[in-house]
């Protein structure tokens, strides 16, 4: 079965989705629209593509603070991997990305957002469950809470 949403199109086969995002769309924004449209409450996602800018986040455990940095250049998305869960009642993507630069070096980190320049192809593996994450105050990050 085929689906179309706001800047994305998908095909569902068995329980797995093949997903393509429109050129010049934003990955997190568009994938969030997709998981909300399809009501995916838990699952795994992988992807590849190309972007013209990306904002990455790095967590410093010593300070429990995040450091964000934006890169504005054409880059290959060699891998996006992550999951879908519920945080504070909202379906949320937690994605990490590896980006290949023109000089063949790589950037990697937690993905805050990236703008597609070229293609973006994903595979979603929904799970038939609800996954809730709660902030662990000792560590400073959201972790699965299986009691919720």
C-alpha positions as CSV (number, residue, x, y, z in Angstrom):
1,X,0.0,0.0,0.0
2,X,1.2,3.5,-0.9
3,X,1.0,6.6,1.3
4,X,1.7,10.3,0.7
5,X,2.1,13.0,3.3
6,X,3.6,16.5,3.8
7,X,6.9,16.3,1.7
8,X,7.1,12.5,1.9
9,X,5.9,9.3,0.1
10,X,5.9,5.8,1.4
11,X,5.2,2.2,0.6
12,X,4.2,-0.3,3.2
13,X,5.1,-3.9,2.7
14,X,4.1,-6.3,5.5
15,X,4.8,-4.1,8.5
16,X,7.8,-2.3,7.1
17,X,7.8,1.1,5.4
18,X,10.0,2.3,2.5
19,X,10.1,6.1,2.7
20,X,11.3,8.9,0.4
21,X,11.5,12.5,1.5
22,X,11.2,15.4,-1.0
23,X,14.3,17.4,-2.0
24,X,14.8,20.6,0.1
25,X,12.7,19.2,3.0
26,X,14.0,18.9,6.5
27,X,14.6,15.4,7.8
28,X,13.4,15.6,11.4
29,X,10.4,17.8,10.5
30,X,9.3,15.5,7.7
31,X,9.9,12.2,9.5
32,X,8.0,13.5,12.5
33,X,5.1,14.2,10.1
34,X,5.4,10.6,8.8
35,X,5.4,8.9,12.2
36,X,2.5,11.0,13.4
37,X,0.5,10.3,10.2
38,X,1.1,6.6,10.5
39,X,0.8,6.6,14.3
40,X,4.2,4.8,14.7
41,X,4.7,4.8,18.5
42,X,7.9,2.7,18.6
43,X,10.4,1.4,16.2
44,X,13.7,1.6,14.4
45,X,14.7,3.8,11.4
46,X,17.6,3.7,9.0
47,X,18.4,6.0,6.1
48,X,20.8,7.4,3.5
49,X,20.8,10.5,1.3
50,X,22.4,13.9,0.8
51,X,22.1,17.2,2.7
52,X,23.3,20.8,2.2
53,X,23.3,21.6,5.9
54,X,23.0,19.7,9.2
55,X,22.9,20.7,12.8
56,X,24.5,18.1,15.1
57,X,24.4,17.8,18.9
58,X,27.0,16.4,21.2
59,X,26.2,15.5,24.9
60,X,29.0,16.2,27.4
61,X,28.3,13.8,30.3
62,X,30.6,15.8,32.7
63,X,28.6,19.0,32.4
64,X,25.3,17.3,31.4
65,X,25.0,19.9,28.7
66,X,24.6,19.7,24.9
67,X,26.8,21.4,22.4
68,X,25.2,22.1,19.0
69,X,27.0,22.9,15.7
70,X,25.7,23.6,12.2
71,X,27.6,22.6,9.1
72,X,26.6,24.3,5.8
73,X,28.0,22.3,2.9
74,X,27.0,19.5,0.6
75,X,27.4,16.2,2.4
76,X,26.5,12.5,1.8
77,X,24.4,10.9,4.5
78,X,26.2,7.6,4.8
79,X,24.0,6.5,7.7
80,X,21.1,7.7,9.8
81,X,20.0,5.3,12.5
82,X,17.7,5.7,15.5
83,X,14.4,5.1,17.1
84,X,10.9,6.3,17.7
85,X,9.5,6.7,21.3
86,X,7.2,8.9,23.3
87,X,8.7,11.7,25.4
88,X,6.4,13.9,27.5
89,X,3.4,12.6,25.6
90,X,4.9,13.4,22.1
91,X,6.1,11.0,19.5
92,X,9.8,11.7,19.1
93,X,12.6,10.6,16.8
94,X,16.1,10.0,18.3
95,X,18.4,9.9,15.3
96,X,22.2,9.8,14.9
97,X,23.9,10.6,11.6
98,X,27.2,10.1,9.9
99,X,28.0,12.6,7.1
100,X,30.6,12.3,4.4
101,X,32.3,15.5,3.4
102,X,33.8,16.4,0.0
103,X,37.3,15.8,1.3
104,X,36.2,12.2,2.4
105,X,36.3,13.0,6.1
106,X,33.2,12.3,8.2
107,X,31.1,14.1,10.8
108,X,28.8,12.3,13.2
109,X,26.5,13.1,16.1
110,X,22.9,13.3,17.3
111,X,20.8,14.9,14.5
112,X,18.9,18.0,15.4
113,X,17.9,18.8,11.8
114,X,19.2,18.6,8.3
115,X,18.1,20.0,4.9
116,X,18.0,17.5,2.0
117,X,19.8,18.4,-1.1
118,X,19.4,15.5,-3.4
119,X,17.7,12.4,-2.0
120,X,16.7,10.9,1.3
121,X,15.6,7.3,1.6
122,X,14.5,5.6,4.8
123,X,13.3,2.2,6.1
124,X,11.0,2.2,9.1
125,X,10.6,-0.9,11.2
126,X,7.6,-0.2,13.5
127,X,7.2,-2.2,16.7
128,X,3.8,-3.2,18.0
129,X,4.3,-1.6,21.4
130,X,4.6,1.8,23.1
131,X,8.1,3.0,24.1
132,X,8.3,5.8,26.7
133,X,11.4,7.7,27.6
134,X,11.8,9.7,30.8
135,X,14.7,12.0,31.7
136,X,17.2,10.3,34.0
137,X,18.3,13.2,36.2
138,X,21.5,11.5,37.3
139,X,22.8,11.0,33.7
140,X,20.9,14.0,32.2
141,X,19.4,12.2,29.1
142,X,16.1,10.5,28.2
143,X,16.1,6.7,28.8
144,X,13.4,4.0,28.2
145,X,11.1,3.6,31.2
146,X,9.4,0.2,30.7
147,X,7.1,0.8,33.7
148,X,5.2,3.5,31.7
